[in-house]
Amino acid sequence: MESIAPPLKLILALRSGLERGESVRSSAQKYIATEDDELSRLVATWMLLKNQGSPTDVLFASLKSPHRRAVLMMVERGLAGETIYPTLSRLEEEVIAATNSELEEFVALLPIKMLIPLLFFQFPAFLLLLFGPLLLQFLEQV
């Protein structure tokens, strides 16, 4: 698992940068420089395409997560000069809620996933310990 919520890292980096009085561009560049994950590479590619004037529609279409798409659209609006701080705060709450629900789903499936090693490794060993002496006695009597 790469990270629980890479979009949340980007949102927090943007928000803390805006609170310090930095621009959206410099906050995004600091995020790219400090993080080394899939989203930071994607943001770097997106900013490079944006600076060259190339279309970024293909990049947006390749994003599977709606939160990643929303964060990139928010950065795009911030680069255009719009105020994004209030929307950024709301998006942060949404991403935190989505992360919490994703964690709850993962934790709910954990007991089922932990049954697999129990069934395939521990249970046969327990049966061998339980029935091994009986099997040895049976073989000695035959």
C-alpha positions as CSV (number, residue, x, y, z in Angstrom):
1,M,0.0,0.0,0.0
2,E,1.6,3.2,-1.2
3,S,0.0,5.5,1.2
4,I,-3.5,5.9,2.6
5,A,-4.3,9.2,1.0
6,P,-1.9,10.9,-1.4
7,P,-4.5,13.5,-2.3
8,L,-4.7,14.5,1.3
9,K,-0.9,15.1,1.4
10,L,-1.3,17.4,-1.6
11,I,-4.2,19.2,-0.1
12,L,-2.4,19.7,3.2
13,A,0.7,21.0,1.3
14,L,-1.4,23.4,-0.7
15,R,-3.3,24.6,2.4
16,S,-0.2,25.1,4.5
17,G,1.5,26.9,1.7
18,L,-1.5,29.2,1.2
19,E,-1.6,29.9,5.0
20,R,2.1,30.9,4.8
21,G,1.3,33.3,2.0
22,E,2.9,31.3,-0.8
23,S,1.4,30.9,-4.2
24,V,-0.4,27.7,-5.4
25,R,2.4,27.1,-7.9
26,S,5.2,27.3,-5.3
27,S,3.2,25.1,-2.9
28,A,2.7,22.5,-5.6
29,Q,6.4,22.6,-6.6
30,K,7.4,22.1,-2.9
31,Y,5.0,19.1,-2.8
32,I,6.6,17.6,-5.9
33,A,10.0,18.2,-4.5
34,T,9.3,16.6,-1.1
35,E,7.1,13.7,-2.0
36,D,8.1,10.7,-4.1
37,D,4.9,8.9,-4.9
38,E,2.6,8.3,-7.9
39,L,0.5,11.5,-7.3
40,S,3.6,13.7,-7.0
41,R,4.9,12.4,-10.3
42,L,1.5,12.9,-11.8
43,V,1.3,16.5,-10.6
44,A,4.8,17.1,-12.0
45,T,3.7,15.7,-15.4
46,W,0.5,17.8,-15.3
47,M,2.4,21.0,-14.4
48,L,4.9,20.4,-17.2
49,L,2.1,19.9,-19.7
50,K,0.3,23.0,-18.4
51,N,3.5,25.1,-18.7
52,Q,4.1,23.9,-22.3
53,G,0.5,24.7,-23.2
54,S,-0.3,21.1,-24.1
55,P,-3.8,19.7,-23.5
56,T,-4.2,17.9,-20.1
57,D,-7.5,16.2,-20.9
58,V,-5.9,12.8,-21.5
59,L,-4.1,13.1,-18.1
60,F,-7.4,13.9,-16.3
61,A,-9.2,11.0,-18.1
62,S,-6.5,8.6,-16.9
63,L,-7.2,9.4,-13.2
64,K,-9.4,6.7,-11.6
65,S,-9.9,8.5,-8.3
66,P,-12.4,11.4,-8.2
67,H,-10.5,12.9,-5.4
68,R,-7.3,13.1,-7.3
69,R,-9.1,14.6,-10.3
70,A,-10.8,17.2,-8.0
71,V,-7.5,18.2,-6.4
72,L,-5.8,18.6,-9.8
73,M,-8.8,20.7,-11.0
74,M,-8.5,22.8,-7.8
75,V,-4.7,23.3,-8.5
76,E,-5.6,24.4,-12.0
77,R,-8.1,26.9,-10.7
78,G,-5.6,28.2,-8.2
79,L,-3.0,28.6,-11.0
80,A,-5.6,30.6,-12.9
81,G,-5.8,33.0,-10.0
82,E,-9.0,31.9,-8.4
83,T,-9.4,31.7,-4.6
84,I,-9.3,28.0,-3.7
85,Y,-8.8,28.0,0.1
86,P,-12.5,27.5,1.1
87,T,-13.0,24.8,-1.5
88,L,-9.7,23.2,-0.5
89,S,-10.9,23.0,3.1
90,R,-14.1,21.3,2.1
91,L,-12.3,18.9,-0.2
92,E,-10.0,18.1,2.7
93,E,-13.0,17.0,4.8
94,E,-14.3,14.9,1.9
95,V,-11.0,13.1,1.4
96,I,-10.7,12.5,5.2
97,A,-14.2,11.0,5.2
98,A,-13.4,8.8,2.2
99,T,-10.1,7.7,3.8
100,N,-11.9,6.8,7.0
101,S,-14.5,4.8,5.1
102,E,-11.8,3.0,3.1
103,L,-10.0,2.1,6.3
104,E,-13.2,0.8,7.9
105,E,-13.8,-1.4,4.9
106,F,-10.2,-2.7,5.0
107,V,-10.5,-3.4,8.7
108,A,-13.8,-5.1,8.3
109,L,-12.3,-7.6,5.7
110,L,-9.2,-8.2,7.9
111,P,-10.6,-11.1,9.9
112,I,-11.7,-12.9,6.7
113,K,-8.2,-12.4,5.2
114,M,-6.6,-13.7,8.4
115,L,-8.6,-17.0,8.2
116,I,-6.7,-18.0,5.1
117,P,-3.4,-18.6,6.8
118,L,-5.2,-20.2,9.7
119,L,-7.0,-22.7,7.4
120,F,-4.0,-23.6,5.3
121,F,-1.1,-23.6,7.8
122,Q,-2.2,-23.7,11.4
123,F,-5.3,-25.9,11.2
124,P,-3.5,-28.8,9.4
125,A,-0.6,-28.6,11.9
126,F,-3.1,-28.7,14.8
127,L,-4.7,-31.8,13.3
128,L,-1.4,-33.4,12.9
129,L,-0.6,-32.8,16.6
130,L,-4.0,-34.0,17.6
131,F,-4.2,-37.2,15.5
132,G,-0.4,-37.9,15.1
133,P,-0.1,-40.0,18.3
134,L,-3.3,-41.9,17.5
135,L,-2.0,-42.6,14.0
136,L,1.4,-43.8,15.3
137,Q,-0.4,-46.1,17.8
138,F,-2.6,-47.5,15.0
139,L,0.4,-48.1,12.7
140,E,2.3,-49.8,15.6
141,Q,-0.6,-52.2,16.2
142,V,-0.9,-53.2,12.5
